[in-house]
C-alpha cells in the first residue's frame, strides 16, 4: 500500500515580517523547504508533492524536479491547501502523509511511526502529538475518558480551560486517502474563514471512527517556525544536534554552543574545532586538524593535520600538513599543497602553492603558480590586474627566494632558484639561477652552470 508525502509550503509567514516566503528562510544555511524535501524523499514510497502559494515561483524554482507541485492561489488554511493536491493524487495512493515545511527538525523516525500507526488503524486518521509546556500556537488535543482522541481545537478558538491542556497537535497527519478527499470537500470554514485540517478529526469521531495518535518525545522536533524567535530556537536546536553527532564521532568541540557546523560538512576523527568557528557549505576537514578559533571555512577541502587559525577560507583546497594564519584569507581557487605555510595576514586567490612553500605575513598571491620550496617574503604582492583591465598570471619556479616587499607585475615569470631583492618591482621575466633587484628590477647576478660542480 502506497504513501505519498505532502508538504504544505504555501503560507506567507506574516509573523516573520519578511518579503521572503517562510519556507525559503534559512536554517543552518539552507532553506526550510530543503529539510522537508529530504524527509519526504526518505519516508515516502511515492514522489513528494509540495503545495505552494505565496512566493510560488521562487519555491517552484528551488523545488525543481525533486517533487511535484500544487498551487494554493488563495491561502485559506491547511484544509484548503491539501485539497489543491486532489487533482494530482486522488485515486492514485492509499495514504497521504502531511506536514508543514516550517517544521524542519522533524525526524524520519517520527514520520515513519505515524505511517505505521495508520497502517494498523481501522480509522481514517493518525496524528502526532507532544506534551510540552511551550504551546507554540499548536492546537490542543481533546481526549475522552477512555483516552481516545475526540478532537483538536485550534489555539485561536480554544477556551481558557482548553488552552491549559498540555498535549499538543504538532501538525503531522497520516490519512486514509479515499476517506480524506471526500471529507475535505465538505469542510466548513472557521470563524476566521480558513478551512482547518484538524476539523477532520472531529468528523472522524462523529462517524464513530478511530483517530490514531503517536507521541514525539524530542521537543526539538516540534519547533514550528512562525517568527524569527522560533527560527533562532530551531537554529540552536539544530546546532546542538549536529555538534553532538560530531563529538560522538571523535571530533573535539571545546565550546559546542559557540561552534557552527552546517549539516553538509564532513570532519575526520581527532580534529579539534575551536570556539566561534563556522564550517559551512560543501566543506570537508580531515583528521587531526585544528580549526579556529574565530575562523570561517566555506565550501573548502582541508586535508589531514592542518591548522587554520583565525582565518577565512572560501572555495579553497588544503592538502596535508598545511597551516594558515592567524588572520589569513584564502579565496576561491586557492590550492595549497602539502606542508605549505601561509603567515598572518596572508591572502591567496586562484593560485597554486607547491609543496613546502613558505609565504610570509602581509603578502598577496593572486593568479599565480608557485613552485615547491619557494620562500615568499613579507609584503610580497603579485600585481595581477593589468592596465588592460584583465587578470594576468605570475609563474614562480621551484626553490625561489622572493625578497620582502617585492612587487611582481604580471604577466611575469621567475625562474627556478632565482632571487629578488627586498623592495624590487619585477616587470620582466627573471631567468633561473639569477638575482634581480631594483625599481624596475634588473638582473645583477647569474649563477653559471659551470660553477654548479
SETOR-913168 format. One record per residue: x, y, z of N, C-alpha, C in turn. Coordinates in pm, whole numbers, plus 50000, padded with zeros to 5 digits. Layout:
<pts>
XYZXYZXYZ...
</pts>
This chain:
<pts>
500854988050000500005000050000500885012550000500565022149915501455033449892501125045349983502175052950016502045065150096502745076450023502035087650003502645099149938502875110150041504085115650047504345126950137503865139950073503125147950148502665160950102503155171450201503865181350148504445192050229503655204850203503165210850309502415223350298503385235050311503545242550202504535253450199503965265850132502665268150150502005279150078501945291850160502225291250289501995302750376502965314150354502495326050381503325338050369504235339650489503775335450606504575337250726504555351750771503355357050797503195371250829504045375150949504115366351050504855369851172506365369851153506825364851040508255365951010508615380350971507605388150933507805402150891508865402950782508595395950673509575394750567508875393750433509555398550328509045396650192509355382750139510215375550208510615362150166509585351950214509135342850128508225332250174508845324650292508005321050387508525314650508509355302350477508925294350381509615281850351511005284050291511315296550253512635299450197513575305950297513105308350418514015313350521515055302550554516255307050587517375297650604517505292750747517795279950759518145273650887519405265450862520435268150940521675260850917522235262950778521965274850721522485277950589521675272250474520515266350502519705260250396518255264550414517495266150303516085269750314515295258950388514285263150461513455253650537512895242650449512495246150328511875236250241512825224750209514125227350213515105216750183514995205350283514795208650409514685198250511513445189650487512345196050452511115188750426511245179750304511885184850199512075176850078512905164350107513975165950182514815154350214514045144050296513245148850392512435139650472511455132150383510785139450296509795133150209510405122450121511595125050070512265115249985512705103050064512915104950194513365093850279512215084850324511045090650351509985082750414508895078050318508745084350205507645080650117508035070050016507035062949965507275053649855506665058849725506245071649729505735078649611506445092149602506535098249484507165111449473506505121749564507305130449622506825140849712505975150949634504945156249701504175167249644504245179049741504545190849687504635203049768503515212549726502755217249825501725227149799502335240949823502405249049719502995262349727501925272849705502225285249745501265296049727501975309349723502195315449839502925328049845504365325749798504825334149707506175332449652506305319749571505245316349499505185303349431506315301349332506665311549257507675309649152509035306849212509395313949317510685311549382510735297449441509635293149501509585279549557509635269049447508905271449340508885261849230510295260149172511015271149161512365270449106513285262549198513155264649328514025257449421513675242549425512395239549425511975225449430512445218049304512335224649190512805218849065512145205649034512975195749000512475182648961512365172949080512655177949199512675168949315511295165349366510275172749327508925170049378507885175449281506685169849291505545175549221505055187849296504315196349227503875208949287502395211049261501685215349366500305220249352500285234449406499435242849350499425256949387498125260349461498285266549578497155272249651497155287249623496385291549528496415305449484495965315049592494995310749672494495318949781494675311149910495375317050008495695309850130494485309750224493795298250225492565296950305492675285750406493885283150457494045273350562494585260150514494915251650611495575238950582494665229150508493375229050542492455220150473492315223750326492215236550301492115241350163493415238650087494555240150156495845237650092495945223150045495595213850134495685199750097494735196249983493585202749979492605199849874493165203149735494145212249729494715215749599495505204249537495855194349620496595182749570495685171849515494385173849523493445163349484493585159349338493755169049250493845166049107495005156549079496105158749147497305150749126497235137149194496605136449311496745124549395495485116049409494355121749394493125114349426493005101749341492775090749409492615077849341493905070849307495065077249339496355071449299497165065649414496795068849540497565064349656496625059549766497195051749857496395046449968496375055850087497545061750117497665070450235498345083450194498015094150266498635107250245499255111650377500555113750375501305118450493501515133350476501055141350572501035155950558501755162450674502615172150642503205180950743503605194050678503985203850760504295217150710505795219050695506175227150597507595229850571508245237850682507445243850770508035251850877508385243651001508455230350987508895221551096510115213651049511265220151039512425214150974513145203551057512865202751186513595193451272512845180351296511735178551229511065165451235512015154551189511905142951250512765131751212512025121851123512785114651045512195103950964511535093551052512125091051169511565081051260510155084751303509915097451330508585101951371507585100251256507975104251137507065102851023506775088250992507795079850999507575065550975506675059551082506795064651206505965059351314504495062651294504185074851247502775078251228502195070751108503025068151006502565059950894502275045750941503185040251024502975026751077501705026051162501465036751239500245037051321499005036951233499035044251121497875044651034497675031450961498755024250933498615011150869497785001650954497955002651084497244993551175495924999451226495645011651188494455018651235493255015351146492155011351208490925009051133490245022051092490615032951160490045046051129490825053051019490415065350984490965072050867492135081550894492455083851023493465094051054494365089151167495655092451156496575091451270497355104651277497605109251399498255122151418499455120651511500295131051512501435131751603501135142151710501355138551836501135147851946502405148952030502425159052117503545160852210503005167452335503565163852448503225170352574504335180352606503985193152613505005203452631504415215452702505275222552777504845234752843504725246252743505675247052652505625257452550504575253652445503585262152429502445258352347502655261652199503455271852168503885274852032502725276651933501525279451983500415281751893499755269151840500195257451887499605244951840498195243151896497375235551822496065231851872496185221951988495115221452071495105212352187494365199552152494885188452201494275175452176493265172652287492005170652250490955167452347490735152352345490785146252463490615131752474489405128452560488825116952530487705111852610488255105152736487355100952825487785094652948488565081852924488265075052814488985062652784490335065252715490695078052697491975081652636491945083252486490835080552424490765081852278490705096552237491295099452123491275113152070489855116452024489345128052071488005132352035487995144251940488995152951954489025164751869490355171851889490635181151798491715190751815491105204551800491335213051899490825226751893492015236151872491915244751771492995254151743493105264251857494315269051880494535278151993493645290451983493475295651862492665307751846491215305551885490755293051876489355290051906489165283452042490275281152114490205273652240489715282352355488995275952448488615282852571489825283352663489685291152771490775292152868491105278352926490075270452952490315256953006491035248252904490625249052779491265241052676492715245252654492995258052668494365262752650495305257752758494765253352868495615247952976496045233552947495455227352846495845213652809497255213752753498095204552796499505204452755499775194952639498805186452605499025177852488498685185652362499665186552274499555195052156499475186652029498715191551933498715185751799499805192851720500855185651678502015192251619501875194251468500765189651409500525192651269501075182451171501205170051215501635159151127500505148851122500065145351000498905136750983499195125850881498615114250903498575103950800497105100050780496625101750658495215099550627495015087450537493875081050554493375071950452492915080650335493475078350221493305087450109491845088750064491175077650040489825078249986488875085750079488945082950207488095089850305488425104750309489715107950308490145121850324489625130850213489735126550087489325135349978487835138449985487045128350018485605130750028485295140950137485935139250253485615147850366486225161850353487355163050288487965176150268487015185350191486375179950091485505188150008484255192750084483975186450199482795190050277483125199350396484395202350415484765210750530484095224350523483765229650641483185242950652484255252550707484225265050664485235274550714485045277650862486155280850927486115285151067485675299651074485615305051195485235319151210486225328551143487455323851123488465332051055488385330850903487505322050855487365319950711488295309350656489065302750743490005292550698489405278550717489905269350637489485255350645490595247550714490275241850829491295235250911491345220250884492525214850865492685200350859492245193650988492455200651100492105194751229490615191851243489775198551165488335195751172488015181651126488895175651045488665161951001488695152051118489385155751224489435146851342488045145951404487405157351422486045157251476485085150051384485275151351253484415144351157484555129151174485785124451186486015110051201485385104851329485545112251439484975108151567483455107751559482845117651494481405118051479480875106251399481735100851313481345089051235481665076051309482145077251433482455065451512483745058651470484645066251406485895060651355487055064551446488045055851453489175057951543490165067951485490675076551572491775085551539493015080451612493985075751536495215070851597496125082251636497045079651728497975090051771499275083751817500375090551787501675086951845502225099551909503115097852007503705109152077505165110452038505625122952023507035125551997507655130552127508835125152159509485128552286510485139952271511145140752158512175150952138511505164352112511645173552207510975186552194511505194752076512745192252035513285199751921512505197051795511975184951782511245181251660510005189751638509425194851746508145201751732508315216951726509545221651704509735236051688509175240051552508005246251555507415251551434507825266151419508235270051302508815283351284507765292951230507345301951318506395312351279506965326351296508055327651373508675340551398510185339051389510895350151389512355349751390512875344051521512115345651627512495339651756512475324451743511435319051682511355304651660512515299951571512865307951472513965304351382515275303251460515505312551552516715311951634516695299751726515525296351779515415284451864515735271851784515215271251663515485259751577516975259051540517575270551516518995270951483519825265251598519495269151720520225264051836520015248951852518785244351831518505230051843519215222051735519225227251613519915220451505521415219951531521975231151578523405231551609523755221251717522915220251819523175210451925523125196251869522165193651782522035180251723523265176751638523685186151554524835183751467526115182151548526335191251643527575191051720527685178551806526585174351866526615162051944527005150251855526465149851734526805139051643528285138651612528905150351589530345150451559531185146651680530785150951797531545146951916531465131951938530315126151910530185111651922531005104151817531395111351709532225105351604533715108051622534095114051736535515115851763536075129451733535225139451715535675153251692535555160851823536585168751856536575176651979536045190551951535015194452025534475208052019534625213952159535485223952173535745229352306534545236852362533775243052275532615250752318531485248452218530775237352229529765233752128528705244452105528345251652210527295261852195527725273252104529025274852086529545285752001530395280251888529995268751838530635262651722529545259851620529765264051495528695264251396529105255451277528485243751269528835233951166527585230751086527635233250956526485230350871526305215250856525065211250828524765196950815525505190650698525925198750602526595193650482528085191350500528645194950615530095194350639530505180250680531735176450644532335163650687533625166550764533835159150875535005161450960535615148050999536935147050994537635134851034537845133951184538105121951232538315119551374539575126651423539585129851554540715136251621540995150351572540045156351504540135170551470539515178551584540085190251611539565199351713539035211851645537805215251677537195227551625537035237051743537685248451734537745257951845536585267851837536315275151946535105283451955535005294051846533745297451816533375307751720533905304651580533935291851547534315287651413533065283551337533015287251209531885284351122532365275651007531875263451000532165254350888530895253450805530975257850679529775259950600529855253050465528675250650407528575245750271529225232150252529805230050133530415217250097531865216750147532015217650277533345217650339533665203850394534905199450375535385187150436536695190150509536835184450627538025186350709538575172450743539865170650726540475157650751540655154550899541485144650927541735140151064542905147951124542875149351256544005155151327544225169851301543185177051260543315191351230542975199751353543365212451347542925222451445542365234151365541075236751383540395247151307539855257551405540295270051389539845280751475540905284551577540525293051671539195299051688538935309851585537675314551584537285326251505537635324551357537275313051302537555310351162536255307551088536265310750957535145307650869535695299350753535155287350735535585278650626534355275050546534345279150419533145277450336533515270450206532835259350178532995252250050534465249150022535165244250122536605241750110536935227550151538085222550102538565209150136539885210450210539915205150331541095206050416541595191850445542865189350417543435176150437543795173450582544445162250606544795158150742545875167150801545815168650935546855175251015547095189750975546045196550936546155210650901545775219351021546305231651020545935241451123545455254151054544275258551091543705270951039543315279351159544005290451179543805298451300543305312351263542145315951316541595329451299541645333851153541145325651063541285328250920539965325650847539905330250721538715328650638539115321250511538455310050485538715301950366537425300550288537495302550156536325300950072536725294449940536145282849912536425275349790537935273049775538555269049884539995266649885540265251749908541465247449868541905233649890543225233749965543275226550076544495224750153544835209950154546025206550110546475192750122546955190350266547675179650291548045176050427549115185550484549065187250619550115194150695550285208750655549205215350620549205229550586548825237650709549475249150728549005258050834548805272050780547725278350825547295291350776546985300250894547495312550889547115322550987548125324151099547745332351196546405338151213546115349151111544835351451093544325362251009544695360550862544675348250814544875345750673543555345950598543655347550465542455346550382542785339050256542065328150236542195320250114540905321650035541015327149916539845329649834539675318549730538645320049647538285309649551539485305749465539695292749454540755287549369542105286449435542205289949563543475288149634543715273249657544895268349619545255254249636546635253649699546675249149823547925248449898548345233949909549495230649854549975216849855550525213149993550965200950005551415195450134552515204050197552345207050325553375213850402553485228750379552525234950310552585249350286552295257050414552995268350429552735277550541552345291050485551195296350530550765309850498550685317550629551495328050641551575335350767550435344850790550555352450899549465361450937549245372350833547965374750808547505384650709547955381250568548195368550540548475364350404547185361650328547175364650198545985362450116546385355349987545625344949952545865337249830544555336149754544635338449621543435337449538543805331049405543035320949366543185314649234544645311349205545295305049299546735302249286547065288549342548135282749287548655270049339549995272649406550105269049533551365269649606551865255549624553015252449565553545238949567554005234349704554415221749714554805216049844555895224249913555705226250043556685232550132556905247350102556025253650027556145268150006555895275350138556725285650165556545293950284556195308050238555045312750279554565325950237554455334850359555275345150363555345353850480554105362250502554115369550613552965377550651552805389750561551575394650556551205406650479551485405150330551345393050277551595390850135550295387350063550285390449932549145386849847549655379449725549115367449704549445359549585548135356549514547955362349396546745360149318547065356449175546335346849121546515342348982547975338548957548465329449041549885325749033550065310849051551215306149003551675292549030553035293749096553205287749211554435288849288555025274949306556275273249266556935260349272557295256049414557645243549427557945237549557559095244649626558995245549758560055250249848560415264949828559615272149756559865286549737559505294049864560295304449893560045313150009559575326749958558395330950006557825343849966557895353150086558715363550074558935372550186557735381150221557795387150340556695395450389556445407250297555165410350279554795421950199554845419850049555045407750004555105404749860553705405749798553645411249675552375412349605552555408049460551655399549413551565397149268550545407049213551015415849128550155426349072549475420548948548345414148971547735405948866546715413248780546345425248817545315432548742545985443248657545955441148524546725449548435546015462048390546775470748318546205482948262545115479948161545135467748107544105463748012542835458848080542805460048213541655456048295541395440948287542455433448267542375419048267543315413348372543005401348419543865394548515544965387048440546185387448493547315380548432548015372048538548715361848493549305352248585550785354848609551205350748727552615350848766553065336348782554215332948722554765319448733556085320248810556145312948921557345312849004557835298449014559105296248985559645282848983559925277149121560595265749124560935259049249562155265549314562195264849447563375269149526563725283749502562725292049475562925306249455562885313449589563635324549599563575333249717563065346849672561865350449721561275363349689561485372549809562275383149790562565392249900561345399949946561395404650069560265412050126559925424250041558625426850032558095438549960558375438049810558575426249756558705425049611557345426449544557295434549436556095435849354556375428749221555545418949187555685411849060554525415648970554825423148863553795428648776553525418648664552375412048672552035401448577551615407448442551835399548334552365385948332553885386048346554365377448434555805376948459556165363048509557415359048485557885345748524559195347048600559305339948711560535339348791561065325148781562255323448727562795310148705563195303048833563425290048822563805281848937565085287249000565115287149133566285290749214566695305449199565825313649138566115327849127565845334949259566325347649265566115355649385565735369849345564935376049431564665390349414565055397549542565595409449526565945417249644564745423849706564875427349833563785433949904563405446849833562095449149817561605461449756561675461849606561995450749541562095450649395560715451449330560685457749212559475457849129559815450349001559315438148991559685429248881558675430848768559155436448655558275438648540558655429848422559815423348431560275414448325560635400848384560595390648300560935377148346562335376948407562465369148512563765367148577564225352948547565395351248481565835337848445566145329348567566185316348549566565307148655567975310448704568225307748832569565308948892570115323048884569235333248886569715346948880569125355048995569695367049014569225376149118568815389249054567625394149088567135406749033566805416249146567195429049130566935439049233566555452149165565935461149241565715474649194564315477449147564145490349106562845495249058563065502548926562735497048813562295483048797563455473548818563135461248850564185451548882565005447948759566315446348781567195441548675568085430548731568525421848645569365410748688570775415948713571285413548834572635418048868573605406548885573085394448894573975382948909573285370748854574095362248793573565349848740574555338848769574045328348835574935317348868575195308948745576455307148712576825299448594576685284548624576215277448522576125262848539577475256548555578555263948511579895258648527580315258248674579655266748755580015267448898579255257448982578355250148917577475241448998578225229849056579315225748993580015214149043580855217249161
</pts>
